[in-house]
């Protein structure tokens, strides 16, 4: 059975998808972009500020579902430019300093709302 996870502490879905779905002890978090849920807009700044907001959004969804960063087993990072990989990686690494999850990172042609980074996450209890 699946359970839809929704929190006001992360950006609302901008299409026909859920912030996250929990099923059989696993949490699937949709790709998060650097929208500040308090103002509904992309945060100002570059890749560092945007990655920080994405990680906060992921954290809010994890918390709402009763998970934490330590439960994350897989991330997929989408970047608008691989030149931003190192800076994104430094911010990302602060959240997974021990036993980091499996991960893939790709440069893509475009991301929603012209953002620099989007990260989707899978966690398990």
Secondary structure, DSSP 8 states (H G I E B T S, - for coil): -EEEE--TTS---SSSS-SEEEETTEEEEEEEESEETTTTEE-SSSHHHHHHHHHHHHHHHHHHTT--GGGEEEEEEEES-GGGHHHHHHHHHHH-SSS--EEEEEE-S--GGG-SEEEEEEEE-
